[in-house]
Amino acid sequence: MQMEDTAVKGPRRVPEVVIGCLLSIAALTVGTMLVSATRASEAWGWFSKDASGFFTGLQFLVATAQAVLFIYQLRLIRVSLEDAKVVSAAATRQARVAEDTLTKIERPYVFVYNVSSLKIDQWEYEGETGSTLSVKYSVANYGKLPAVIEHMQVSLSVHDEPLPPTNYDYNHPLAVSAVLVPGEPRNDLYEGLAWDRVTIDPYQGDAADLGGKELFFWVIIRYRGTFSSGHVTRACWRYDERTGQFVEFNGGPEHNSQT
């Protein structure tokens, strides 16, 4: 921007200097003409009888013509500079668009998909029993460059609206191996929630009593690429009790988006 400002301000000062010089020359010329006129006996006799007066007048006309030509030329230069500035700005915009397009193409894209139906597991340990709600899902990089997982949050929650997911465990597969090469899927990733209010029915199947609340599955993955950073994938699902499947939760970009 500093170079552009200098290029714009520079030509605007040139006309002032040139015009000042031309006016000085014109004033000197007029002074010379007046001196020559006072020495002549008639008002315009110097023009025909005095050779120096004749040439001084001729110089005045030439100087005036040069001044007009200089002003016109400087105006043309200013117009050409403005056109060049417009062309330069357009070229800069095109370069930025090309760079942005290349960045969007040559970067990783991490997706969360293949969310399974809800599974209810019964367990017994040292005389105690309980149940766990669980879901499996997949994560893959479908970009052109490897993705490095920097941070991840994932959880199942029962509430009126999705609760912010908690940080993943240190032994999570994406924590143990944080680099996703292009096209690499990580399947059968597990997330569970301890839940005791379960109706056991060997004929109709077990069902979770959510107490009028909603069951949400939410994943947030922050990652970077080889030449880019600050990418975030957000994916949130809501459990549909009628079908036993998870459906996408349309809550807004804070729940489902990719940057």
N, C-alpha and C positions, 0 to 999 in steps of 0.2 A: 504493500500500500504506500510506503514512503517513496518508492521509485515512481509510482504512478502520480503522486502529488507533485513531485519535483518536475516530472515531464509536463504536467499541466500548467504549473505556475511559471516555469521557465519561459515558454513562448509568449506568455501574457506580458512579461516585463520588457521584451525586445521591442515591441511597437512603441512603448513610451520613450525608450532611449533614442530610437531612430527618429521619431517625430521631434524630440527635443533638439537633436542635432540639426535636422532640416529647418526647424524654426529659427535656430541660431544663424544658420547660413542665410535664410531669407531675410532676417533682420539686418545682418551685415550687408547684404546686397542692397536692401532698401536704403540703408544709411549711405552707402556709396553713391547710389543714384541721387539722393538728395544733395550730397556735396557737389556732385557734378552739375545738378540743376541750378544750384545757387551761382555757379560760375558762368552759366549761360545767360545771354541777354534776353532770350525769349523763353516761354514756359516749356515748350517742347523742342526748342532749337538744339538742345544737347543730343537729341536722338538722331538728327540729320547732320550736324556739324561736328559734334564731339565723338570721335571713334571710341574712346573709353566708355562713354555713356551708352553707346550703341551695344557694345559687347557686354556691358554690365546688365542692361535690360535683357539681352539674350540669355545671359547666365541665370537671371531671375526666372525667365520662362522655363528654361531647362530644369532648374532646381524644383520649380513647382510641379512640372510633369513627373520628375523623379519621385517627389513626395507622394503624388497620387498613385504612381505605380507601386511604390513600397507599401503603402497602406493596403492597396488591393492585393498585393502578393502576400502580405502578412495575414490578411483575412482568409485567403485561400489556404495558407499553412494551418491556420487555426481550425478551419473546417476539416482539413485532412487529418489533423491530430484528433479531433473529436470522432471522426469515422474510424480511425485506427484504435481509439479507446473502446469504441463499441465492438469492433472485431475482436480485440484482445479479451474483453469481458466475455464474449460469446465462446471464445476458445477455452477460457478458464472454466466456464460452466460445463462445457463438453468434456473437459479433462476430469472434472470432479465427478460427473455422471459416469464416465468410463471407469474411474477408480472405484466408485461406490458399487457399480455393477460387478466388477472383478472381485471386490471384497465379498459381496453377497454370494457369488458363485463359488469362489475358492475359499470355502470355510466349512467347518463341521456343522451338522444339524442333528441334534439328539432328540429322539422321539420316545415317548412312553406309550405302549400299546399292548394289545393282547391281554387285557385284564380278564381274569377268569371269573366264573360265578362264585358266589359266596360259599365258603366251606365251613362247616361247624365240626370241630374236633372235640371229642370227649377224652379226658385224660384222668389218670389216677396215679397218685404218688404218695407213698408212705401212709396209706389209709385215707388220704384226702382226694376228693374228686373235683373236677371243674370242667369248664368248656372254654374253647377259644374260637373266635371268629377269625377267619384267615382268607387271604386272597393272594393269587400269584399273578405276575405281570412280566413284561419284557421291556428292555431298554436297548436301543440300537442307534448307531450313528450312520445316517444316510447322506452325509455330506461328502466332500471330496478330500478332506484333510482329517487327520486324527483329532479326536476330542479328548481333552484332559479334564476329568471331573474334579472340580475344586471344592464343591460343597453340595450336599444333598440333604433334603428333608422329605420324610415319607411317614405316613401314619394312617391308621383307621381311627375314626372318631364317631361318636354318637352324640348329636347335638341338633339344635334347630338350624344351624348353618355350619359350614365347614370351619373347623378350628385350625389355626396355624399348625402345620405338621412339625414334628420334632426332628432333631438331627438324627441322621442314620448312625447305626452302631459301628464301632471300629472294625467289626468282623463282617460287615456287609460286603458282598462281592464287588460292588463298585468302589468300596474303600480299599479293599485288598489289591485290586487291579483297576486303577483309575483311568487308564488309557483305553479309549474305544477307537479302534482302527476303522476306516470307512467300510461300511457294510457288515460290521461285526454285531450280531445280536447277543444280548445276555438274557437268556430265557429262564423261566421258573424262579424269578426273584420272589421272595416271600415277605409278607407283612401280616402280623397277627394282632389281635386284641382280646385280652381276657374278658370273658363275658359269661356271667353265671345264669342270667335269665334266659334259659333255653328250654323250649318245649320239645321233649323227646317223643317222637312218634315213629315207631318202626314201619308203619304202613304208609303214612303220608310224607314221612321224612322229618327230620329235626328242623325246628324253626326258632329264630331268635326273637325274643320279645323286646322290642326297642322302646317300649313305653311311650309310644306316640312321637318319638323323635326320628331323626333321619340318620342313616349310616353313610358316611362319606369316606372316600379313598382319595388322598391328595398327595401328589408328588411334585417337588420343586427341585430342579437340578441346575446348578450353576457350573459353567464350564468355559474353557478357552480353547482356541485353536492354535495353529502354528504361527499365524500372523495376525490374529485377532483375539479379542478378549471381551469379557463382560456379557457373555451369552447366557440366557436363562430360558429354561423350558418349564412351563407350569402346566400341569394336567390334573384335573379334578373330576371325580365321578361320584354319582349318587346311587345308592342301592335301591333297586325297584323290587319291592316285596312281591308284587304280582307275578313277575317273571323270574325272580331270583337272580337277576343279572344287574351288572353295574352299567349305568348310562351316563353320558357326559353331562356334567353340571354346568348349565349356562348361567353362570353368575357374573361373568365379566372377565376382562383381561387379567385381573389379579388371580384368577383361578385357572384359566385356560389361555395360554399365549406362548409365543416363542420369539425371542429377541436375539 
